Amino acid sequence: MTAIALRKELHTIIDVIPERSLPAVKPLLTYLAADDYWKPVTEPASKKEIAMIEKRMKEYEKNPSCFVPHKRRAKT
């Protein structure tokens, strides 16, 4: 579905929402439309996390065959 078609569908849904429900929907739509909603917050790794990552990297460097690659599941 294209973005234009999806927007039209959403407008139609908004148009049929009962008037009494509109105040409940407005905060959600306002939240979703805000620019900062789409900006993820990336925190720096803690000392413990860095140590874990370094340990696993060293294990991989010693023996890469002991790691199992991530495989996608077949769609059913």
N, C-alpha and C positions, 0 to 999 in steps of 0.2 A: 504494500500500500504506500502510495507516495505521501509526502508530507502535506501536500495540498489537500489530497483526499481525506487524510486523517484529520486535518484541521476543520474541514467542512463537517465531518462526522461529529467531531467534538462540539462544534458550534450548534449543530442540530440537537445534540444531547443537552447542552446548556439551555437551549431555547425551550425544551420541554420539562425541565426541572421545575417542580412546583415552587411558587413564589416563597412559600414558608421555608424551603430548603436552601434558598440562595445564600443566606447569611452563613450557613454551615459550609458551603462549598468555597466561598470567597477566600478564606485564609489558605486553603490548600492550593488554589490556583495562584494566589499571590506568591506563596512560598515557592512553587515550581517555576514561576516566571522570573524570580529573582536571579540576577547574574551570579551571585556568590553560591547559589545552590549547586551549580555545575563545576565549581572549582574545588577539586579534592584537596584535602589538607594532608600533606606528607610530613610525618614527624621523623626526626633523625632516629636512627637505631640506638638503643640503649647499649651500655657497655656489655651487658649480659648477651644481648642479641648479636652484637659484633663478635664476641668470643665464640658463640655457637656457629656463626657463619664461617669464621676462620677455621674452626675445627673441622667442619664438614668439607671445606675447600681442600684442606690438607689431606683428609681421608680420600677424597676424590682423586687428588693428584697422585697418591700412592697406588690406588687401585680403582681406576674408572669402571672396571667391569662389575664392581659390587653395587653400582647404582643402577636402578631401573628407570628407564625413560618414561616420561608421562605419555600415556597413549589415550587417544580419544576413544570413547565407547562408540560402538557401531550403533547407528540410529535404527530403532525398531519400529 
